[in-house]
Amino acid sequence: MAAISHTAQNGTDTAHDPELKYWVAVHRVYGIGPKRIAQLLAHFGSLELAWTASFSDIASSGVGEENAKTLYALRSQTSPEREMERLQELGIRAVRLDSPAYPKRLAQTYDPPPVIYYRGELPADDPAAVAIVGSRRCTSYGREMTRRIGAGLARSGVSIYSGLARGIDGAAHRAALDAKGKTVAVLGGGLDAIYPREHESLASEIVETDGALVTEYPVGTVARREHFPRRNRVISGLTRGVVVVEAARKSGAMLTVKWALEQDREVFAVPGSVMSENSAGPNWLIQQGAKLTTSHLDVLDELSITPKTAEPAVSKREVTQGELGVDSLARKNNGTDIESRIVQHLAEIGAPCHADEIARSINAQVAEVTSALSVLALNGSVDEVGPMTFLASAVESSS
């Protein structure tokens, strides 16, 4: 990528940065990224001069004839001043790549967005920023692990970044908010239309609690499937590391890992049942050398982050049991270990049984049962033979 120097004053409004409105306007041309903008700056000295240049001058700058045509035509349809007014009306701020206000960690990656738009508070330097990503169709185990790790990190002063999607992303943002921490959501469309719509209230809460909504897509851009892989590079680019809770081998979360590795970020993976497709991604990552993660303490240790608040003293066994999603209260029902009751029930029926049916049969909460089943599958006591369907393992049955 061609170098762009950090010379702007603030980059968040036209009063302090009169050049910003031209960056916002030029940014509407699909195909003009940081490399093309560097070419325009090298040729014209500013994007204001590029915006007012003749077609032949724009074409001779090296951005390509098609980009030159689009940019030249855009001028008759777009007013840089009006673009900034629209942002102000919507409570959206913009920052350009060569501004000191642009997030430094993201600016140092390959192909950073020339302009990013945000609502809320987005620091230029967030020393303790970690992404938590995973499946949209997460299990109760994945949601519980996200809650535990996300809340632990947030209480330790770590900012939680994710993509506002259903499933693990939403759970990560919620965990940070419930722990009174900071969270940042990176979107795959314009900030004038939150996607998915059921997370509109979550998005508002993020902004109201000093977090931020961030996107590289201009106002009016509808979230599309092809936007999300590029969105993922921004999530990892803004952070020091990525925690994968649940993800299929081929999934958006694994694409985030790909970006993270290219950006030299740390990768953390939460182990899960070998019989679960949702845990295939994290389990494979662990085999490839990702940090096996069962607690927020694993992340803090690997990134050398000192918690803002002192961690309570706990034994290794207490941490392991707690982070696997099985509380001492959840492990007991009428004075009996819920895991033992599940194994006994499966052994007695000797046939595959769905988690919902197990919960009804042993008179327990479904959430308790599914969390316990995930642990039992990890230690080999039960086998997952279908979606949320389990069978007592041969070893347990014969013992």
C-alpha positions in Angstrom: 0.0 0.0 0.0 1.3 3.5 -0.8 2.2 5.4 2.3 -0.2 8.2 3.5 1.3 10.5 6.1 -0.5 11.5 9.3 -0.8 15.2 8.8 -4.4 16.2 9.4 -5.4 18.0 12.6 -8.4 16.1 13.9 -10.3 14.5 11.0 -13.6 14.3 12.7 -15.4 17.4 11.5 -15.1 20.1 8.7 -14.5 22.9 11.2 -11.1 21.3 12.1 -10.6 19.4 8.9 -11.9 21.1 5.7 -10.4 18.4 3.6 -12.5 15.6 5.2 -15.6 16.3 3.2 -13.7 15.6 0.0 -12.5 12.3 1.4 -16.0 11.4 2.4 -17.3 12.3 -1.1 -14.4 10.4 -3.0 -14.9 7.4 -0.7 -18.3 6.9 -2.3 -16.5 5.7 -5.4 -16.3 1.9 -5.2 -12.8 0.9 -6.2 -10.9 3.9 -4.8 -9.2 2.5 -1.7 -6.0 3.7 0.1 -3.7 2.9 -2.8 -5.9 5.0 -5.3 -6.2 7.8 -2.8 -2.5 7.9 -2.3 -2.2 8.2 -6.1 -4.7 11.1 -6.1 -2.8 12.8 -3.3 0.6 12.4 -5.0 -0.8 13.8 -8.2 -3.0 16.7 -6.9 -1.7 17.4 -3.4 -5.2 17.2 -1.9 -8.5 15.5 -2.6 -10.2 18.9 -2.9 -8.1 19.6 -6.0 -8.8 16.0 -7.2 -12.6 16.6 -6.8 -12.5 19.8 -8.9 -10.1 18.5 -11.5 -10.9 17.8 -15.2 -11.6 14.3 -16.3 -8.3 14.1 -18.2 -6.4 15.2 -15.1 -8.1 12.6 -13.0 -7.4 9.8 -15.5 -3.8 10.8 -15.7 -3.4 10.4 -12.0 -3.1 6.6 -12.3 -6.4 5.6 -10.7 -7.7 4.0 -13.9 -10.1 5.2 -16.5 -13.2 3.5 -15.0 -12.5 5.0 -11.5 -11.9 8.4 -13.2 -15.2 8.2 -15.0 -17.1 7.3 -11.9 -15.4 10.0 -9.8 -16.0 12.6 -12.5 -19.7 11.7 -12.8 -20.2 11.6 -9.1 -19.5 15.3 -8.8 -22.8 16.1 -10.5 -24.7 14.0 -8.1 -22.9 14.6 -4.8 -22.2 17.6 -2.7 -19.3 17.2 -0.2 -21.0 19.7 2.0 -24.3 17.9 1.9 -22.5 14.6 2.7 -21.1 16.1 5.9 -24.5 17.6 6.8 -26.1 14.1 6.5 -23.6 12.6 8.8 -24.1 15.4 11.4 -27.9 15.0 11.2 -27.5 11.3 11.9 -25.0 11.8 14.8 -22.3 10.1 12.7 -18.6 11.1 12.7 -16.0 10.4 10.0 -12.3 10.1 10.2 -9.8 9.8 7.3 -6.8 7.5 7.1 -4.2 10.2 7.3 -5.7 11.7 10.5 -4.2 11.3 14.0 -7.7 10.4 15.1 -7.8 7.3 12.9 -7.3 4.1 15.0 -3.5 3.5 14.8 -3.7 -0.2 15.0 -6.0 -0.4 12.0 -4.0 2.1 10.0 -1.0 -0.1 10.1 -2.8 -3.1 8.5 -2.9 -4.0 4.8 -5.8 -2.3 3.0 -7.2 -0.1 5.8 -10.5 1.7 5.0 -9.7 5.2 3.6 -12.6 6.6 5.8 -14.3 5.0 8.7 -17.7 6.2 10.1 -18.6 5.9 13.7 -21.1 6.8 16.4 -20.1 6.9 20.0 -16.5 7.0 21.3 -13.8 5.4 19.2 -10.3 6.0 20.6 -7.3 6.3 18.2 -5.4 4.0 20.5 -7.1 1.2 22.5 -4.3 -0.7 24.2 -6.5 -3.4 25.6 -8.8 -4.4 22.7 -9.9 -8.0 22.1 -12.4 -9.4 19.6 -14.8 -12.2 20.4 -16.4 -13.9 17.4 -18.3 -17.0 16.5 -21.3 -18.7 15.1 -24.6 -17.0 14.5 -26.2 -20.4 15.4 -24.4 -20.8 18.7 -25.3 -23.4 21.3 -26.1 -22.6 25.0 -22.5 -23.7 25.8 -21.1 -21.2 23.3 -23.3 -18.5 24.6 -22.3 -19.2 28.2 -18.6 -19.3 27.4 -18.9 -16.0 25.6 -20.7 -14.5 28.6 -18.0 -15.7 31.0 -15.0 -14.8 28.9 -16.5 -11.5 27.7 -17.5 -10.4 31.2 -14.2 -11.3 32.7 -12.3 -9.4 30.1 -14.6 -6.4 30.4 -14.3 -6.3 34.2 -10.5 -6.4 33.7 -10.6 -3.2 31.6 -10.5 -4.9 28.1 -12.7 -3.4 25.3 -14.7 -6.1 23.6 -15.0 -5.8 19.8 -17.3 -7.9 17.7 -19.7 -7.7 14.7 -23.2 -7.2 16.2 -24.4 -10.3 14.4 -26.8 -12.8 16.0 -25.3 -15.5 18.2 -21.8 -15.2 19.6 -21.3 -11.6 18.5 -24.4 -10.3 20.2 -23.6 -12.4 23.3 -20.1 -10.8 23.4 -21.5 -7.3 23.3 -24.1 -8.1 25.9 -21.5 -9.6 28.2 -19.4 -6.5 28.1 -22.4 -4.2 28.8 -23.6 -6.4 31.7 -20.1 -6.2 33.2 -20.2 -2.4 32.9 -17.4 -2.5 30.3 -16.8 -1.0 26.9 -17.7 -2.7 23.6 -17.4 -1.7 20.0 -19.5 -3.2 17.1 -18.2 -3.2 13.5 -21.0 -3.3 11.0 -21.2 -4.5 7.4 -23.4 -1.6 6.2 -24.1 2.1 6.8 -24.8 3.3 10.3 -28.2 4.7 9.2 -29.6 1.1 9.1 -28.6 -1.2 11.8 -28.3 -4.9 10.8 -29.7 -7.2 12.1 -32.7 -5.0 13.0 -33.4 -7.0 16.2 -30.1 -5.6 17.5 -31.1 -1.9 17.2 -31.6 -1.6 20.9 -28.3 -3.3 21.6 -26.6 -0.9 19.2 -28.1 2.1 21.0 -27.0 0.8 24.4 -23.5 0.3 23.1 -23.3 4.0 22.0 -25.0 5.2 25.3 -22.3 3.5 27.4 -19.3 5.1 25.7 -18.8 2.3 23.2 -19.0 2.7 19.5 -20.6 1.5 16.3 -18.0 1.5 13.4 -18.2 0.9 9.7 -16.2 1.6 6.5 -19.5 1.8 4.5 -21.0 5.2 3.7 -24.5 6.2 4.8 -27.1 4.6 2.7 -25.1 1.4 2.1 -27.3 -1.7 2.7 -25.5 -4.6 4.6 -24.8 -7.3 2.0 -23.3 -10.8 2.3 -20.1 -9.7 0.4 -19.5 -6.9 2.9 -19.0 -9.1 5.9 -15.6 -10.8 4.9 -14.2 -7.2 4.6 -15.9 -6.2 7.8 -14.0 -8.9 9.5 -10.6 -7.5 8.6 -11.6 -4.3 10.4 -12.7 -6.3 13.6 -9.3 -8.0 13.8 -7.4 -4.9 12.6 -8.8 -2.8 15.5 -7.8 -5.4 18.2 -4.8 -7.1 19.6 -6.3 -10.6 19.4 -9.3 -12.6 18.4 -11.2 -15.2 20.6 -13.1 -17.8 18.6 -15.8 -19.4 20.7 -17.8 -21.5 18.3 -17.4 -21.7 14.5 -17.6 -24.2 11.7 -14.4 -24.9 9.8 -15.8 -22.7 6.9 -17.4 -19.7 8.5 -17.2 -15.9 8.8 -15.4 -16.3 12.2 -12.7 -18.4 10.6 -12.3 -15.7 8.0 -11.7 -13.2 10.8 -8.9 -15.6 12.0 -7.4 -15.5 8.6 -7.3 -11.7 8.7 -6.0 -11.8 12.2 -3.1 -14.0 11.2 -2.2 -11.8 8.3 -2.3 -8.8 10.6 -0.1 -10.5 13.2 -2.8 -10.7 15.8 -3.0 -13.4 18.6 -5.6 -16.1 18.1 -7.5 -17.7 20.9 -9.9 -20.7 20.7 -12.4 -22.1 23.1 -12.5 -26.0 22.9 -15.8 -27.8 22.4 -17.2 -31.2 21.7 -15.5 -33.1 18.9 -18.9 -34.2 17.8 -20.2 -30.7 17.3 -19.8 -28.9 14.0 -19.9 -25.6 15.9 -16.7 -26.5 17.7 -14.9 -27.9 14.6 -13.3 -24.5 13.9 -11.9 -23.8 17.4 -10.7 -27.3 17.9 -8.8 -27.2 14.6 -7.3 -23.9 15.5 -6.0 -25.3 18.7 -4.4 -28.2 16.8 -2.7 -25.5 14.6 -1.3 -23.7 17.6 -4.0 -21.2 18.7 -4.1 -20.5 22.4 -6.5 -23.0 24.1 -8.8 -20.7 26.1 -11.2 -21.7 28.9 -11.0 -18.4 30.8 -10.5 -14.7 30.3 -7.3 -15.2 32.4 -5.8 -17.1 29.4 -6.3 -14.0 27.2 -4.9 -11.6 29.8 -1.9 -13.7 30.4 -1.0 -14.2 26.7 -1.4 -10.4 25.9 0.3 -9.3 29.2 -2.7 -7.2 30.2 -2.9 -6.3 33.9 -6.5 -6.3 35.1 -7.8 -2.9 36.3 -9.4 -4.7 39.2 -7.7 -7.5 41.3 -8.9 -11.0 40.4 -10.3 -13.1 43.3 -8.0 -15.9 44.3 -9.4 -19.3 43.0 -7.9 -22.7 42.5 -7.1 -24.1 39.1 -10.0 -26.6 39.5 -12.4 -23.9 40.4 -11.5 -21.9 37.3 -11.7 -24.9 35.0 -15.1 -26.0 36.3 -16.5 -22.4 36.2 -15.2 -21.5 32.8 -16.6 -24.7 31.3 -20.0 -23.3 31.9 -21.1 -25.5 34.9 -21.8 -23.5 38.1 -21.9 -25.2 41.4 -25.6 -24.5 41.6 -26.2 -25.7 38.0 -24.3 -28.9 38.9 -26.8 -29.8 41.6 -30.5 -30.7 41.4 -32.1 -32.2 44.5 -28.6 -32.8 45.9 -27.4 -34.9 43.0 -24.7 -34.1 40.4 -26.5 -33.2 37.2 -23.8 -34.8 35.0 -24.1 -38.1 36.8 -27.9 -38.0 36.4 -27.5 -37.3 32.7 -25.1 -40.2 32.1 -27.2 -42.6 34.2 -30.3 -41.6 32.2 -28.6 -42.2 28.9 -27.1 -45.5 30.0 -30.6 -46.7 31.2 -32.3 -45.9 27.9 -29.4 -47.1 25.8 -30.5 -45.0 22.8 -29.8 -41.5 21.4 -31.7 -38.8 23.2 -32.2 -35.1 22.5 -31.2 -32.6 25.1 -34.7 -31.3 25.5 -36.0 -34.8 26.3 -33.1 -35.4 28.7 -34.0 -32.2 30.6 -37.7 -33.3 30.8 -36.8 -36.8 31.9 -34.4 -35.7 34.8 -36.5 -32.7 35.7 -33.8 -30.1 35.0 -33.5 -26.8 33.1 -32.5 -27.2 29.4 -29.7 -24.6 29.8 -28.2 -26.6 32.7 -28.5 -29.8 30.7 -26.9 -28.5 27.5 -24.0 -26.9 29.4 -23.4 -30.2 31.3 -23.7 -32.2 28.0 -21.0 -30.1 26.5 -18.6 -30.9 29.3 -19.5 -34.6 29.3 -18.8 -34.7 25.5 -15.5 -33.0 26.1 -14.4 -35.6 28.7 -15.8 -38.5 26.6 -18.7 -39.5 28.9 -21.3 -39.0 26.2 -21.2 -38.9 22.4 -23.0 -36.3 20.3 -24.6 -38.4 17.5 -26.7 -35.7 16.0 -27.8 -32.0 16.5 -28.1 -31.8 20.3 -28.7 -35.5 20.4 -26.5 -37.6 22.7 -25.7 -41.3 23.5 -23.9 -42.7 26.5 -20.4 -43.6 25.4 -19.4 -47.3 25.3 -16.8 -46.8 27.9 -19.2 -45.2 30.4 -21.9 -47.8 29.7 -19.5 -50.7 30.4 -17.9 -49.3 33.5 
